[in-house]
Amino acid sequence: MKLSFSFLKFGYLLFSVGIFAQETPKVIQSSEKNSDKFKQMYDLLATPNMYRTASGAPGPEYYQQQADYKIDIELDDKNTKLYGNETVTYTNNAKESLDYIWMQLDQNQQSRKSLSPLIESNKTDPASGVQGFSRKYLEEDFDGGFNLEYVKDALGKAIPYTVNQTMMRIELPKPLKKGEKFIFSIKWWYNINNYLLDGGRSGYEHFDKDGNNLYVLAQFYPRMAVYNDVEGWQNMQFWGSGEFALPFGNYEVNITVPADHILEATGTLLNRSEVFTPAQLARYALAEKTFDKPVIIVTQAEAEAAEKMFSDKKKTWKFKAENVRDFGISTSRKFIYDAMAVKVGSKTAMAISLYPKEGNPLWEEYSTRIVAHTLKSYSQYTFDYPYPKAISINAKDQGMEYPMICWNYGRPDETGKYTDQTKYGMLGVICHEVGHNFFPMIINSDERQWTWMDEGLNSFLEYLAEQSFDPNFPTRRGPAKNIIPYMSGDQKGLEPIMSNSESIRQFGNNAYGKPATALNILRETVMGHELFDYAFKTYANRWKFKHPTPEDFFRTMEDASAVDLDWFWRGWFYSTDYNDIGIKEVKKYFVSNEPSKEVTEFLKTRRRRDSGNAPMVYMIADGSEDFKSELNKPFKISDYKALDDYINEKFTAEERAKLKEPKYFYQVTFDKPGGLVMPILVDLTFEDGTKESHKFPAQIWRMNDKEVSRTFATDKVVTKIELDSKQETADIDVTNNTWPKAEVKSKFE
């Protein structure tokens, strides 16, 4: 067998025992067998079908249901209660008929009968605050949850229904066939939770100093569950971690609140002239034409005056929203309101912020600006933001998203001063929650099942938006180095990204940080910006206003890029493996006219494919038994007659001028203590201080998952070799990343 190492663009053979070993098949012991990390993912992905194709696109039979709502609600501010009634028009677009429908009653998680508190391990705290002790052991639990007054059909006839915790099954009078609509009404009320005391993604914040409440209202109405080709009915209970799966629809919502409240909500406000003063209307009209800075619509002076009113009169705010999956509301007499226009493609959207005086000066300075920037940045990587507005609400200790509206934490101290940590924390959460308008509000994945599909993808785009907003933004999630403490932790405490939302222990790292890092590595190191951005945008546009699954994302990223990523998804998303690639050994080789004893013996035991006695060039390792001091010199073609004759005979003078003539040869063996297969990023530093970078695709590990070697032919002496010098691959152990081995300071040092 002829084993060749091509080099210098000519057909001579450079031989060494080390180089031969790389090319020679090895008998692999059972314990060393490659687990085939490049195996295609047919064993993990759902089989493509007419609903969802093998390319990752919606298929010709893809369908989704429609749920349209007409809702009237009224806020009882004095007693912190919400009253409502809704009429739902549900359209079945599935080929099969439905015998019943499911609705979500997420407020029931706050019920005294809720099972959610009972699924958590509960140890005795050795010490706790008096308020916490009292609420845990002495006080009655908050009396939350929906109180249903009726469920009726379009004719006003009562419909049988069954409530199972946070889900309600409604019995249909007859099977609902494809294309048919079912219209029904529900009346309800519930006690609104003080979320700072009772927890929750919505509720109210109470201000002791002035006696006012600031409401962030969501999950406030019974909502249709999703029925699709993947789950059938997605009626998994709302335990608290896994968020929501919702169908798209159109909403008409009338919201009655105290007359001195300022309010914003999902959708277009239809009666602004009835709820704003003439001065506020004029300011809003100015904001619609102002693209460079926010315009104050409701001033701090107006808000402070309203704080004292406690009006017993009412106003009704009327909203209409099209093609949204949900509806959110925020209202308070404490609100300052500012807005500016944002050009996104051919459309203009409004960036809006509402905040109490306690949020200033921080919110007036930054909130609406980061809203506007987020819409522009996310649109660049997906599609032009299609909704008419995006609203940021300042609510203490909150970070939650709904179509066109979100609530966010971050306030200065009582003197108006704030730290960089407070500032960037506020900017980050606003960017993140506004970004959720894209994932999952438009690219409508199933949050109840797969948290990472919205949180992880959103955290990745948040990273890009933050860095373009401020290159020095202290981003937490996205940079590869930031995920190392998590991935290097005890494997017993980790789950794969592809885990159900309720089964994740380190929620932020698993569902936010790790997928954001994975996508950043794909973009920066594996695929490159052009291929990644095209594929990611293709996914976003294929699945906007639809319901994608993980398979749809994985397949689209490959389909639109021609990059095989099964190894990447398998390692990063389906395992808890970590990346650790090191330099095991470096050997320096010198060219020789004579073979070493080892090479001679090797050639005797191997049949060579070439016939006759073709001239050879041999490589002798520095420090080997046959190494001679006279070999220790830079390589020069003319020093080796057979090679020089070949070059002169084979190539013209013009061709010879283009040939490389390296002087030094280094064989580097890389090992991989970590389980992940990843590209090898190598920096060579030369004696004159210059550097040279090399990148080897992850596929270099396909034949040997333990170690691989590469030979570097250089013009200058190599003084240092370093792996992943820019910390691109989340390598958990850098102590094996350099040659010569660098001294590592102790923790004490």
TORMI-172129 format. One record per residue (C-alpha): x, y, z; residue in three letters. Coordinates in steps of 0.25 Angstrom, whole numbers, plus 5000, padded with zeros to 4 digits. Each point is the difference from the previous one (the first is absolute). Last residue first. Example, Ala and Ser with C-alpha at 12.3 -4.5 7.8 and 13.67 -1.06 7.14 Angstrom:
REM TORMI-172129
505549965029Ser/499449865002Ala/
REM end
This chain:
REM TORMI-172129
499051345172Glu/499249925010Phe/499249944989Lys/501349954994Ser/500650064988Lys/500249924988Val/501349994993Glu/499949984985Ala/500349874993Lys/500950024989Pro/499149994993Trp/498650055004Thr/498649955001Asn/500149905011Asn/499850105012Thr/498950064992Val/498949905006Asp/498550034997Ile/500250034985Asp/498750084997Ala/500450014985Thr/500350144997Glu/501050045012Gln/500950094991Lys/501249915002Ser/499249884996Asp/501349915000Leu/501450065002Glu/501349964994Ile/501350085004Lys/501450024995Thr/499949954986Val/501250034991Val/499750064987Lys/499649964986Asp/499049905005Thr/499549864996Ala/499049965010Phe/499749855002Thr/498649965006Arg/499649895010Ser/498849945005Val/499549955014Glu/498949945007Lys/498850004991Asp/500749934988Asn/499449994986Met/499050125001Arg/500950095008Trp/500550094989Ile/498550024997Gln/500050115010Ala/500750094990Pro/501550035001Phe/500350155002Lys/501450064998His/500650135005Ser/501450064998Glu/500750095010Lys/501250104999Thr/500850025013Gly/501449984992Asp/500149865006Glu/498749964995Phe/498749985006Thr/499049894994Leu/498650025004Asp/499149874998Val/498549995000Leu/499549865000Ile/498549994996Pro/499149925010Met/499649865004Val/499450005014Leu/500449905010Gly/501250075007Gly/501449935002Pro/500350034985Lys/501449984996Asp/500850084990Phe/501349954994Thr/500950114993Val/501049964990Gln/501050124998Tyr/500850024987Phe/501050124998Tyr/500650074987Lys/498850014991Pro/500350014985Glu/498650034993Lys/500049994985Leu/499750124992Lys/501350034994Ala/500149854996Arg/498850034991Glu/500750114993Glu/501249924998Ala/499349894995Thr/499649885008Phe/500249855000Lys/501549994996Glu/500550115009Asn/499249955012Ile/500449854998Tyr/501450044999Asp/499950085013Asp/499349895007Leu/501149904996Ala/501150095003Lys/499550045014Tyr/500750135005Asp/499450084988Ser/498749995007Ile/500350075012Lys/499549965014Phe/500650085012Pro/501049935008Lys/500149895011Asn/500349884991Leu/501550025003Glu/499749975014Ser/499649864997Lys/498649935003Phe/500049854999Asp/499649975014Glu/498950115000Ser/500250145007Gly/499650084988Asp/499149914991Ala/500649964987Ile/499350024987Met/500449934987Tyr/499950044985Val/500049884990Met/500449974986Pro/499249904993Ala/500549865000Asn/499149924992Gly/498550005001Ser/499150095008Asp/498949935009Arg/501049975011Arg/499949875007Arg/500250025015Arg/500949925009Thr/501350044994Lys/499650144999Leu/499850015015Phe/501349935003Glu/500750114992Thr/499250115007Val/500449955014Glu/501449994996Lys/500050154995Ser/499950034985Pro/501250074993Glu/499850134992Asn/499550075012Ser/499050115003Val/499850045014Phe/498849985010Tyr/499650075012Lys/499049935009Lys/498950065008Val/499149925010Glu/498749995007Lys/499550144996Ile/498650015006Gly/498550004996Ile/498950015011Asp/498650024996Asn/498949955009Tyr/498949894999Asp/498750035005Thr/499349934989Ser/498850024990Tyr/500250154997Phe/501550034999Trp/500549864996Gly/498949954991Arg/499750144995Trp/501450024996Phe/500349864994Trp/498750014992Asp/500550144994Leu/500349964986Asp/500250144993Val/499350024987Ala/499550135005Ser/498550014998Ala/499749855002Asp/500949995012Glu/499450115008Met/498649964995Thr/500249865006Arg/500450045014Phe/498950115001Phe/498849914994Asp/500549895009Glu/499950085013Pro/498550034996Thr/499450124993Pro/498650065002His/499750104990Lys/499850164999Phe/501550004996Lys/500549864997Trp/500650014986Arg/500550145002Asn/500749975013Ala/500649874995Tyr/500550074987Thr/500650115009Lys/500849905008Phe/500549944987Ala/500450134994Tyr/500750055012Asp/500749875003Phe/500649994985Leu/500450145000Glu/500550015014His/500949885001Gly/499649865001Met/500849935011Val/500750125007Thr/499250135001Glu/498649964996Arg/500049855006Leu/500850055013Ile/498950115002Asn/498949904998Leu/500649915010Ala/500250115010Thr/498550044999Ala/499749855001Pro/500849995013Lys/499650145007Gly/498550004998Tyr/499449865002Ala/501149935008Asn/500750115007Asn/498850075004Gly/499249885004Phe/501049935008Gln/499149895005Arg/499349974987Ile/498849895000Ser/498950104999Glu/500450064987Ser/500249864993Asn/501449974997Ser/500750024986Met/501050095007Ile/500649885006Pro/499949995015Glu/501050035010Leu/500249975015Gly/500649864999Lys/501050064990Gln/500750085011Asp/500450134994Gly/500950024988Ser/498850044992Met/499550115010Tyr/501350065003Pro/500450004985Ile/498750084996Ile/500650145001Asn/501349964991Lys/499149984988Ala/499450144999Pro/498549994999Gly/499450035014Arg/500550105010Arg/500250124991Thr/500850115007Pro/499850104989Phe/501350064995Asn/499650004985Pro/498850085004Asp/498749994992Phe/500649904990Ser/500549915011Gln/498750005007Glu/499249974987Ala/501049884997Leu/499849955014Tyr/498550015000Glu/500049924987Leu/500649895007Phe/499150025012Ser/498849994991Asn/500549874994Leu/500249945014Gly/498750065006Glu/499149964989Asp/500449864995Met/500749985014Trp/498749995007Thr/499649884993Trp/498749935004Gln/499150115007Arg/500850104991Glu/499449944987Asp/500650084989Ser/499250124994Asn/501050074991Ile/499150135002Ile/499950015015Met/501049895003Pro/501150064996Phe/499850124992Phe/499250085010Asn/501049945010His/501050104996Gly/499250105008Val/500349915012Glu/501549984998His/500350154996Cys/499250055012Ile/500749905009Val/501450044995Gly/499750155001Leu/499549985014Met/501249925004Gly/501050094993Tyr/499550125008Lys/499949935014Thr/501449944998Gln/500550134995Asp/499550065014Thr/498850095002Tyr/499750135007Lys/498650065000Gly/500050035015Thr/499149895003Glu/500949904993Asp/499949984985Pro/499149904994Arg/500149874992Gly/498949894997Tyr/499249984987Asn/498649984995Trp/499749964986Cys/499050054989Ile/499949984985Met/499649855001Pro/500349965014Tyr/501349995008Glu/500549995014Met/501150065009Gly/499550045013Gln/500850045013Asp/499350145001Lys/499150044988Ala/500550104989Asn/499249974988Ile/500649994986Ser/499150014988Ile/500249964985Ala/499150064990Lys/499349984986Pro/500349854998Tyr/500849954988Pro/501550015005Tyr/500749984987Asp/500649864999Phe/501049925007Thr/501550045002Tyr/499850154996Gln/498650005007Ser/500749975013Tyr/500950124999Ser/499050104996Lys/498949955011Leu/501150005010Thr/500550144997His/498650065002Ala/499849935013Val/501450045005Ile/499650154997Arg/498749985007Thr/500649965013Ser/501350085000Tyr/499950145005Glu/498550015005Glu/500249865007Trp/501350045008Leu/499650145005Pro/499049955004Asn/499449865004Gly/499450055013Glu/499250104992Lys/499249884995Pro/500249944986Tyr/499449984987Leu/500949994987Ser/499650004985Ile/500749974987Ala/499050034989Met/500249924987Ala/500250064986Thr/500049914988Lys/500849994987Ser/501149935007Gly/499950035015Val/500050155002Lys/499850035015Val/499150115006Ala/500250055014Met/499249985013Ala/499950055014Asp/499049975011Tyr/500150035015Ile/499149915008Phe/499650015014Lys/498549994998Arg/500249864996Ser/499849904988Thr/500749894993Ser/499349904991Ile/500449884992Gly/499349924989Phe/500449864993Asp/500349934987Arg/499950124991Val/499550014986Asn/499250135001Glu/499950095012Ala/498850105004Lys/500050085012Phe/499050085007Lys/500350085013Trp/498850025009Thr/500050115011Lys/499450005014Lys/499750105011Lys/500349985014Asp/501350074999Ser/501249975009Phe/500550144998Met/501450015007Lys/500849914990Glu/499450084988Ala/500850135004Ala/501349925001Glu/499749944986Ala/499750144994Glu/501350055006Ala/500749884994Gln/499550034987Thr/499049924991Val/500550014986Ile/501550025002Ile/500649994986Val/501149904998Pro/501250034991Lys/500549994986Asp/498749954992Phe/499050115003Thr/498850004991Lys/499149915008Glu/500550075013Ala/499450134995Leu/498749944999Ala/500149945014Tyr/500450145005Arg/498750064994Ala/499249895006Leu/500650025013Gln/499650155000Ala/498649974995Pro/499949905012Thr/500049854997Phe/498949905003Val/498950044990Glu/501050054989Ser/500749875001Arg/498849924996Asn/500549884991Leu/501349975007Leu/500749904991Thr/500449875006Gly/500649945013Thr/499850095011Ala/500350145006Glu/499350085012Leu/500150135007Ile/499050005012His/499250125005Asp/498749954994Ala/500149875009Pro/500049884990Val/499149944990Thr/500749924989Ile/499349974987Asn/500749894991Val/499849964986Glu/501049894997Tyr/500449924987Asn/500749875001Gly/501249915001Phe/500049875008Pro/500749995013Leu/501149925007Ala/500550065013Phe/501150005011Glu/500749885005Gly/500450045014Ser/498750025008Gly/499349865001Trp/499150044988Phe/499449864997Gln/500249944986Met/498850024991Asn/500750014987Gln/498949934992Trp/500549924989Gly/501550015003Glu/500750004986Val/498950034990Asp/499450115008Asn/499050045011Tyr/500450125008Val/499250045013Ala/499050114999Met/500150115011Arg/499250025013Pro/500250155003Tyr/501050075009Phe/501349924995Gln/500650145001Ala/499850135008Leu/501150095004Val/499450095010Tyr/500650125008Leu/499350025013Asn/499950135008Asn/500050035015Gly/501050124999Asp/501149955008Lys/499649865001Asp/500249974985Phe/499349874996His/500549924988Glu/498949924993Tyr/499849874993Gly/500849934989Ser/501049894999Arg/499749955013Gly/500550015015Gly/499150015012Asp/500750125007Leu/500750084989Leu/498949954990Tyr/498950065008Asn/498949914994Asn/498850054993Ile/498749935006Asn/499249944989Tyr/498850014991Trp/499349924989Trp/499050004989Lys/500249914988Ile/499450004986Ser/499949914988Phe/500149994985Ile/500549884993Phe/500450014986Lys/500149904988Glu/501149994990Gly/500349855004Lys/498949945008Lys/499650035014Leu/499449885006Pro/498650035006Lys/499650075013Pro/501450025004Leu/500549975014Glu/501050115005Ile/501249945007Arg/500750105010Met/501450005004Met/500850065011Thr/499549905011Gln/499149914992Asn/498750084998Val/498949924993Thr/498950074991Tyr/498649984995Pro/499450124992Ile/498950095005Ala/499150054989Lys/500250154997Gly/499749984985Leu/501550024996Ala/500449895011Asp/500150025014Lys/501149995011Val/499650065013Tyr/500450075013Glu/501549955000Leu/500850045012Asn/501450004995Phe/501249985010Gly/500550075012Gly/499750005015Asp/501350025005Phe/500449905011Asp/499650025014Glu/501150065009Glu/500849925011Leu/501049914994Tyr/500550054987Lys/499550155000Arg/500450015015Ser/501449954998Phe/500250084987Gly/499650135008Gln/500949965012Val/501249984991Gly/500549864999Ser/501049915007Ala/500349855000Pro/499149994989Asp/499249875001Thr/500149924987Lys/498950004989Asn/500249924987Ser/499150064990Glu/498849934993Ile/499050045011Leu/500150154997Pro/499449974986Ser/498949925005Leu/499050125000Ser/498849995010Lys/500350135006Arg/500050064986Ser/501250084994Gln/500349894990Gln/498550024996Asn/500450134993Gln/500549914989Asp/498649954996Leu/500349954986Gln/498949954991Met/499849874993Trp/499049964990Ile/499149884998Tyr/499549904989Asp/501050064990Leu/499949954985Ser/501249974992Glu/500550084988Lys/500550115009Ala/499650144998Asn/499050015012Asn/499650145002Thr/499750055014Tyr/499250135002Thr/500150045015Val/499150095007Thr/500650065013Glu/499650055013Asn/500750075011Gly/500250045014Tyr/501450035007Leu/500150025014Lys/501050095008Thr/499050045010Asn/500250154999Lys/500449994985Asp/498849924995Asp/500549984986Leu/498949984989Glu/500249904988Ile/499249994987Asp/500649904990Ile/499749964986Lys/501049894996Tyr/500449924987Asp/500649875001Ala/500649944987Gln/500649864998Gln/501249964992Gln/500349924988Tyr/501149944992Tyr/499549914989Glu/501050054989Pro/501150005010Gly/500650105009Pro/501550014998Ala/501149925007Gly/500649944987Ser/499449875004Ala/498650055000Thr/499050035011Arg/498649984997Tyr/500149914988Met/501049915008Asn/501450005006Pro/500349905010Thr/500350065014Ala/501450015003Leu/500949925010Leu/500349874993Asp/500150074986Tyr/501050095006Met/501249974990Gln/501249945007Lys/501150095002Phe/500249975014Lys/500349864996Asp/500249945014Ser/501549974996Asn/500449885007Lys/501150015010Glu/499449915011Ser/499949894989Ser/501450014996Gln/500350074987Ile/501049934990Val/500650114993Lys/500150034985Pro/501350074996Thr/499950154995Glu/500350065014Gln/501049905003Ala/500850034987Phe/500150145005Ile/500649965013Gly/501049904994Val/500450114990Ser/500050014985Phe/499950114990Leu/499649944987Leu/500350084987Tyr/498850044990Gly/500250155000Phe/499150115005Lys/500950035012Leu/499449895008Phe/499249874998Ser/500149895011Phe/499949874994Ser/499849865004Leu/500249904989Lys/499549865004Met/
REM end
